[in-house]
Amino acid sequence: MMNPINNEQCFELLVYLVSSAAGLKKEPHIYGSLRLIEASRQLGQILADSDETKKAALTELVETIERSKNKCMTDQDAFYEMLDEASLKLVDCC
């Protein structure tokens, strides 16, 4: 059984994305990657909460992102490895 998409969470994510884009002008370029992957994590969680059939795969994706999202600040190679891993996990969500 599917739960409805949480409109309030979606709106908060939209606000996050728009305000993040607006803030990029004054931030180091790597912050853009951090903001995008954080938005991806949030969207993955929203989808996991709304689709029982894909919940396990989406939760695994969200956990992968959460573990390594901040590495963009300290270990960019590890951050990009996480992005590769997350991209592969998306296949399991199809």
C-alpha positions in Angstrom: 0.0 0.0 0.0 1.3 3.4 -0.9 1.2 6.4 1.4 0.5 9.7 -0.1 3.4 12.1 -0.8 3.9 14.5 2.1 3.1 17.9 0.5 4.6 19.8 3.4 7.9 17.9 3.1 7.9 18.5 -0.6 7.3 22.3 -0.1 10.1 22.5 2.4 12.4 20.7 -0.1 11.4 23.2 -2.7 12.2 26.1 -0.4 15.5 24.5 0.4 16.4 24.1 -3.3 15.4 27.7 -4.2 17.2 29.2 -1.2 20.2 27.0 -1.9 20.4 28.2 -5.5 20.1 31.8 -4.4 22.9 31.3 -1.8 25.4 29.8 -4.2 26.5 33.1 -5.5 28.4 33.8 -2.3 29.6 30.3 -1.4 32.5 28.1 -2.5 31.5 26.0 -5.5 31.6 22.6 -3.6 28.7 23.8 -1.5 26.5 23.3 -4.6 27.3 19.6 -4.7 26.6 19.3 -0.9 23.2 21.1 -1.3 22.3 18.9 -4.3 23.1 15.7 -2.5 21.3 16.8 0.6 18.2 17.6 -1.5 18.6 14.1 -3.1 18.7 12.6 0.4 15.6 14.4 1.5 13.7 13.5 -1.7 14.8 9.9 -1.3 13.4 9.8 2.2 10.1 11.4 1.0 9.8 8.7 -1.7 10.8 5.9 0.7 8.0 7.0 3.1 5.5 7.0 0.3 6.3 3.8 -1.6 6.4 0.5 0.4 7.5 -1.5 -2.6 10.7 0.6 -3.0 11.2 1.5 0.7 14.1 -0.8 1.3 16.1 0.3 -1.8 15.4 3.9 -1.2 16.3 3.7 2.5 19.6 2.1 1.5 20.2 5.0 -0.9 19.4 7.6 1.7 21.7 5.9 4.2 24.5 5.8 1.7 24.1 9.5 1.0 23.8 10.4 4.7 27.0 8.5 5.6 29.2 10.4 3.1 27.5 13.7 2.1 29.8 15.8 4.2 32.9 14.3 2.8 32.7 16.9 0.0 34.3 19.3 2.5 37.1 17.0 3.6 37.6 14.2 1.1 36.3 15.0 -2.3 37.5 11.6 -3.8 35.4 9.8 -1.2 32.5 12.1 -1.9 32.6 11.3 -5.6 32.9 7.6 -4.8 29.7 7.9 -2.8 28.0 9.6 -5.7 29.0 6.7 -7.9 27.7 4.2 -5.3 24.4 6.2 -5.0 24.0 6.3 -8.7 24.3 2.5 -8.9 21.8 2.1 -6.0 19.3 4.1 -8.0 19.0 1.1 -10.4 17.6 -0.9 -7.5 14.9 1.7 -7.0 13.6 1.3 -10.6 
